[in-house]
Amino acid sequence: MHKLQMQMLGAFAEWQARVKQMNTKEGIAARRQNEDYHHGRPPLDFDKNDGQLIEGANYDQVCAVLDMVIKEDLSKRKAANELGTSRTTINRAIERSDLYGI
């Protein structure tokens, strides 16, 4: 009997976790319909205010450094060191170059 009770509690816990996942996905999908909303962490040198992206204090410097990387005047490693971030973040920023006007 005890084993049955534990299995039932486990089944309800799994069901509850799935319901929470579905609700989260539905909420994100509803917010994504608004093009101005950005889910997750903000990109390099952006801040977020209620889902809206706001340029950070060093936005111009980041744009200049990313432009140099794209033109191959600066390596990604040196750009990451200059901006105090990782090469992965530099790669992501370059992939989203439309945010930086590049």
N, C-alpha and C positions, 0 to 999 in steps of 0.2 A: 504493500500500500504506500509506504514511504517513497519507494522508487517511482511509482506512478505520479505521486504529487510533485516530485522534483521534475519529472519529464513534462508535466503540464505547465509548471512555472517556467521552464525553459522555453516551451513553445510560445507562451504568452510574451515572454521577453523578446524573442525573435520577431514576433508579429509587431510588437510595439516599436522596435527598432526600424522595421521596414516602413511602418506608417510615418515615422519621423523623417526617414529618407525621402519618401514620396512627397511629403509636405514641403520639405526643403527644396527639392527639385522643382516643384510647382511654383514656389515663391520666386526662385531664381528665374524661371522661364517667364513669369509674369513681369518681372522687373526688366528682363532683357528686351522686351518688346519696346521699351523706351530706349532709343539709340544713345541717349546721353548717359545712361547708367552703365557703370563698369564694375563687374563683380570681381572680388578678390583683391589682392594687394595692388597698390598703385604702381605704375611703371617707374622707371628710373627718374628721379627728381620731380615726381608729381606727388601731390597730396590729394586726399579725398575729402569731400564734404558732402555727406548724404548721397554717396554714390556718384558724385560729379567729380571729374578730374580737374585739379587746379595746379597751374605751373608752380614749381618750387622756386626757392631763392636763387639757385644756381642753374636755372633752366638754360640761359644763354651759353654758359660754359659747357654744359652737357651737349647742346646742339653743335657747338663749334668742334668739340672733341669727336663726336660721332661723325661729323662731316669729314674730319681729317682721316678717320678710320676708313670710311667708305672710299675716299680718294686714295687710300693706301699711303698717306703721308705719315701715319702713326699706326703702330701695331696695336692689336687688341689688348695685349698684356700691358703695354705702357698706358693705354687709355684707361684700363681698369685701375692701375696704380694711381693715375692722376685723379680719377673720380672717386677713389676709395671704395671700389666695388669689385666684382669678379668678372672674369671673361664671359661667363655664362650670361650675366646680366647685360653685358655689352652686346652679346649676340641677340638677346631678346629685344633690346632697344633698337638694334639695327633692323630686325624683322618688323618692328612697329614704327618704322621711320616716318610714317605719315603723322604721328603724334609730334614729331620734332621738326616737321617742315623740311625734311631732307628728301 
